[in-house]
């Protein structure tokens, strides 16, 4: 882009807006008329702007707007609001600026009904100074498809209230429509529009909710009620062969409280279900599965959540998360955590055999791009993680509990955990309590780890050490890595400014790692209890 504003960055320091920006850089617009502009490289009828407005002095955000111009003609006013950004202090954070240590600087706004041709000049301009400044990170342009047609034989929510779709409360009509569809194992059709949800939506077996497209059909929360955990937008999957497809969920959550249940999409005892092409934002999580079997999560977008994008938790197994993107999450973009819990039902199968495939994680303001915390033979394949400045691109860790001696449950790492074909660019940032993590970290904390295969890994411009092995669990007799291999992988810096190590083993780690056909330039092994074999 060209800009008349001030370019900030690059920066790798915590609690700075530049560090939470793509490429570690952004643009501040502070003078009336200041702008950024770019030439469209493809036709588009919609765009997304990632922006940061200042917070109010007491928290709670401010509102402003940008002017959107195409070839010097003003075509829209783009409304901005910082209510759903800005958190402070120590985890799980507060909304009080006086607590310092700011994070979660950004939010995003969707803009539709545009007509942009390849070669058009698109400008975003700061016009009326009703806030001190506006910071811009990126713009996504998109050619969205026309609304989908109603499926044959489906039941329309409009049959239960013809006035819906204009932001009115659709909770009870949607529940009645689901009940009617459940009676015959059918499809609930939700036409284009905005549907306000003020309570849980329970999905029983053999029911599909089909929207007209993630840009066309939206379920939105009520800001006046979102302080009550039972009045949020939450689709609960409890049964088998449930399908959610082609709509967005827009929550109204602006704080994190881990004592409250998750909103978004929650699976608590579900099997053989599909979640396709959903756009989920401003919820606590995107999708959290407590116990799920053989789920397919495909083509979804997770934006600006307070916690994880996707978490496959407790007894979840055989689940594929594919072609999904997460940006601006408040915890791991994608996580697998087989917690030893009785939430939902206890699976008869060992949790595991889950895979994140062809997914992209960007810019979480806490935690990692992808993380595996235990389980049997889980995998991360052909994924890209960029600008993970608050943690690792990929974390393999036994930090969280996966065993319960009282019940005999033990879901620690078993089988073969595999990471293959992944690219990590500008990862390995400052974790809120740990200091800098590597772009990839293997952390033997509560338990030791065995059976790890990492192959065809590309680590580029790590913000700290490239691959790190640490064993805090050695204090309690854990901390050992065994049966582990790093194959055909590389760590490189295009313009190194610090003496970082490609591979660093901390003094508390034990065990060993086999290197095979790797491009690992600098290895620092500080542990006499750890053996690195290979070139």
N, C-alpha and C positions, 0 to 999 in steps of 0.2 A: 504494500500500500504506500501511497504518498500521504504525507500529513503536514499540516501547519501547527500541530501540537508538539508536545515534548516527549521524546522517546525515553522511556525509563528502562534501565537494565542494560546488560544481563546482570542478574543477581542470584546467588545461591544461599543467601542468609535467610534464616527463618523469620517469620512475622513481617514479611515485606510483600507488597502486592506483586512486584516483579517476579518474585520466586514462585508465586502461584499462577504465573502467566505462561502461555505456551511459548517455547523457545526462550523462556526466562526474560521476555521483554514485553512491553505494552506501551500504550500511548496515552498521555494525559492531555485532555482538552480543558483548558481553563479560561480562555478568552472567548467572548461572544464571536461567533463566526469561525472558530477553529474547527478543523474537520480532518477526517481521513477519507481517502477515496481510492478506488481500485477499478481496473478494467475487468468486466465479467468474462470468464473464459468459456462459459457455456450458458445456454438459455436457463432462466430460472423464473419461477413465479412465487417463490417464498425464500425467506432467509432467517437465520438465527444470529443474534448479536450477543456476544459474551461481554459483559460490561461490569464496572464497579462504580457505584455512587458512594459518597461518604455516608457514614452513619450519623444519626442525630446525637447531640451531646449526651443524652440519657439513654441511648439505645432505642431501637424501634424503627430506625430507618427514615429516609426522606424520599420524596418523589421528584421526578423531573422528566425531561424528554429530549429526544434528538429529532432533527429534521432529516428525512430520507429523500435524497435527490437522485434522479436518473437522467443523465445527460443535461444537467443543470436545471431540470424541472422538478420542483418539489412535489412528491407523490404521496407521502404519508408522514404523520407524526408518530414517532416510536416512543411509547410510554415506558418509563424506567421507574424502578422502585427498589430500595435497598432493605426493605423489611425482612426479606428472606436470606440475607447475607449477614456477615459480621458476627463472629463469636470471639470470646475472650477468655483469658486465664488458662487454668489447667483443666485437663480432661476430667469430666465430660463437658467442660466449658460453660460459659454463662453468656447472657446478653448485655452485660454491663461494661461499658467502655473503661470504667475505672479499674477493672481487673487486668488491663494490659494484655500483652502477648496476642495481638489480633490475628485472626485467620478467617477463612471463608469469605474472602473479599468479593467474590464474583457471583453474579446471577446471569440468567440468559432470558432473552425475550424472543418470541416467535412472531414473525411478520408474514402475512399472507396477501393474496390478491394483487400480486405484482406482475409486471410484464417487463422482463429484462432479457435482452438479446445478447448473444455473444458479441463482445466488443463494446457494449454500453459502458459508460462511466458511472459508477455508483458511488455516491457520497453520503457519509453520515456527518452531520454538522451540529455542533453545540450552539444553540441559539439564545434561549432565555436563561439567564444565570439564576435559576431558583435553587441551585445547589452550588457549592464552591467549585466543583469540577466534575468531570466524568472521565473515567479511564476505560479504554477499549482494549480487548485482547484479540479477539478473532471474529470473523464472520463466516458462517456456513451459508452457501447458496444451494438451492435445491429446486428441481422441477418436480412438483408433487403431482400425483395422478388424480384424475377426477374421482369423485366418491364411488365406492363400490355399490353394486346393485343389491337389493334385498334377495337373499337366497330363497329358492323355491321351497315351499312348505314351512317356512319359518314363522314365528309369532312376533309381531312387531310391538315394541313398547308403546308405540303410538296408539295401539288398540286399547290401552289401559288409561291413557290420558293424551288426547290429541294436541294439547297445548304444550307438551314437553318439548325440550330442545332449545329453550330460550333462557336457561339458567334457573328455572323453577325446580323445586324439590322433586326428584324422581325416585326417591328411595323406595316408597311403598309401591308405586306402579312397577318398578323393576322387580321387586320381590314377588309380586303377584304374577308377573310375566314369567319369571323363572319357575314358579310353582306350576304354572300351566305347561311349560315346556318339559319339566321334569316328569309330568304324568305320562308323557309319551316319548321321552328321550329325545327332545327336539332342540331347535335353534332359537335363541332370543335375538331378534334383529333390533339394532339400535341405530336409527338413521343419523345423518349429519346433525350436529348441534352440540349444545353444552348442557349437561345434565348434572344438577347438584345432588350430591350424596351426603346424607347426614347420619349414617349408621351402617353397621356391618352388612355386607352382601354375602350370604352363604350359598356356595355352589355345590349342589348334590351331584351324584353320579349321572353321567350320560347327558349333560347339559352343555351347550355351547353359547357363549355370548359373542356375537359377531357385530363389530362396528363397521363403519363405512371407510375407515382409514385412520391412521394415527394423527393425521392433520385434520380430520373431518369430524370425528366423534370423540367427545371429551367428557369424562366424569370428573367433576371438580368438587373440592371441599368448600365448606362454609367457614370463612375466617372467624365469625362470631362464635362458632361451636368447636373450633379445632383445638382449643385448650382441654377438651374432654376426650380422653382416649377412645371412648366408645362411640364418638360421633364423627369419626374421621372416615376417609375413603379407604375401606379395607375389603378386598375380595378374598374370601376364605374358601380354599379348595379342600373339601373333605369328602372323598369318594374316588371313583375311577372314571376314566374316559371323559374328563372335563376339558373343555377347550375355551381359551380366551384369545381373541384375535382382533387386530386392527382397530385399536382405540388408544386414547391417552388417559392417564390418571394424573391430575394436577392437584396435589395436596396443598395444605396451607400451614405446614409445620415450620416454626422458626426457632425451635430450641431442641436440645437433646436431653432426654431423661431415660436412662436405661432401665428404670423400674417400670416404665410404661410399655404396653405391648406395641408391636410393630403395626404400622399401616402399610398401604401399598397392596401387594399380592402376598398372601400367606398360605402356605401349604401345611396342614397339620393332619397327616394321615391321608395321603392321596397317591394314586398309582395310575400309570399309563395316561397321563394328562399332557396337554400341549398348551404352551403360551407363546403366541406368535405376534410379532410386529406391534408390541405395546411401547408407548412412550410414557415413562413414569418420572415425575419430578416433584420436589418439595414434599416428599414423604420421609418417614424415618428410614425406611429401606425401599429398595425397588421390589425385589422378590426374596422372601425368606422361607425356606422349606424346612420345617422341623423334622418331618418324616415323609419321604417321598420315594416312590419306586418307578424307575423307567419313565421319567419325565423328559419332555423335549421343550427347551426354551430357545427360541430362534428369532433373530432379526429384531431384537428389542433395543430400546435406548433408555439409559438410566442417567438422569441429570440432577445435580444439585440436591442430593439426598443428605439427610443428617447422619446416616450410617452407611451400611454396605449397599452396593448395587445389587449383587446376588450373593446369598449365603446358603449353601447346601449343608444343612445342619443335622445333628442327631443321627437318625438311622437312614439317611438318604443314600440310595445306591442306584447304579445304572442310569444316571441322569446326564444328558448332554445339553450343554449351554453353547450355542453356536451362532456366529455372525452377530454378536451383540456388542454394543459400545457403552462405556460408562465414562462420564466426565463430571468432575466437580463433586464427587462423593465425599462423605464425611467419615469414611472408614474404607476397608478394602473394596476395590472395584468388584472383584470376584473372589469368593472365599469358599473353602470347604472345611467345615469344622464338625467332626463327628462327636459332639458332646455326649457325655454319659448322662442323659436326661430321660425322664419318662414322659416328656411332652408329646402329646398326641398318642401314637402307638409305638411300641418297641418292635422294630423290624425283626423278622425271622432271619434275614440275611445280614451278613457283616456289612456295615456301611462302607461304601467304596465303589470302585469301578465307575466313578464319575469323571467327566471330562469337560474342560473349557477349551473350545476349538475355534480358531479364526475370530477371536474377540479382540477388542481394542480397549485399553484403559488409559485414561488421561487425567492428570491434574486433580487427584484427590487432595483435600486439605488435611487429611489425616490418614496414616497407614499406607497400604501397598496397592500395587496394580493387581496382583493375584497372590493368594496365599493358600497353602495347604497345611492344616494343623493336625493331620493324622488320617487314619482310615486305610482301607485296603486298595492298593493299586489304582490310585487316582492319577489323573494326567492333565497337563497343560500343553496344548499343541498349537503351533503356528499362530501365536498371538503376538500383538504389538503393544508395548507399554511405553508411553512417552511422558516426560515431565512429571515424574513421580518424585516430588521434592519434599515429601513429608515421610518417606519410608523407602521401601525396596520396590523395584520393578516386580520381582518375584521373591516371596518369602516361603521357605520350607521350615516349619517351626513346631515344636512341642510346647509352646508357651501356654496354651489354653488346656484346661483339663479334659481328658478323653477317657478316664477310667473311674470306676466306682467300686472299690473293694467290697463294699457291703452287699452289692448285688452281683458281683463277679463280672461286671461289664468292663472290657478293656478294648478300646478302639484306637490304640496307638498305631503308628505306622506299621504296615505289614504288606507282604507281597512286594510289588515293584512300583514305586512312585516315579513317574516319568515326566520330564520336561523336555520338549523337543521343538526345534524350528522356531524359536521365539526371538524377537528383536526388542531390546531395551535401550531406549535413547534418553539421555539426561534423567537417569533415575539415581537412587541412592542418596536421598536427602535426609534432613534432620527430623528424627522421630522425637515426639514431644517429651519422652522420658529417657530414651536410650542414647541420645546423641546421634551422630551420623551412622546410618546403616549402609551396607553395600548395595549395589544395584541388584545383586542376588545375595541372599543370606540364607545359610543353613544354620539353624539355631536349635541346639539340643538343650532344652530348658528343663521342663518337668520330667521329660523322658529322653532316653537315647533314641536315635533314628537309624534304621537299617533299610537297605533295599532302594537306593536312589540312583536313577539314571538321568543324566543331563546330557543332551546332545544337540548339535547344530544351534548353539546359543550364540547370539551376537549382542555384545554389550558395547555401546557407543557413547562416548563422552559422559561417563559416569560422574556424578557430582561428588563422589567420594571413592572409596575402593571398589573395584569391579565386582569380585566375588569374595564373600567373607564367610568364614566358618567359626562359630563361637559356641562355647559349651558352658553356659552358666549353671547347668544342672550337675556339673562335676562336684559341686559342693555337697550334693545329696546322693552321690554315687551314680549319677546319670552322666550326660555330657559326651557320649561316645557316638561317633559316626562309623558305621560299618557297611560293607558291601555297597560301596558308592563309587560311581564312575562319572567322569566329565570327559566327553568325547566330541571331537570336531567342533570346538567352540573357540571364540575369539573375544578378546577385550581390547578396545582401542580408543585412543583419544585423538581427535583431529587437531586440537591445539592445546595440549596439556599445560596447565598453569600451576599445578600442585604436584608434589611427588607422591601421587597415589599408586597403590599396588594393584596389579591385575588380580592377584589371588592372595588373600591374607588369612592366616589361621591364627586365632587368638590363643594366648597361653593356656586358657582353661579348657580347650578342646582336646578330645582324645579320639583314638581310632585311626582312620586313614581314608585317602581318596586316590583313586587311580586316574591318571591323566592319559588320554589316548588321542593322538593326532590333533592337539590343541595349539592355538596361537596365543599363548599366555606369556607375556614378555617378562613380567616381574612377579616372583613368588616370594612371599615372606611367611615363613612358618616359625612361629614363636613358641610352639608347644613341643617339648620333648616326648610327649605321649601321643603325638600325631605323626603319621607317616604319609608322605606324598610319593607315590610311585609313578614312574613314567618320565618322559623327557622334561 
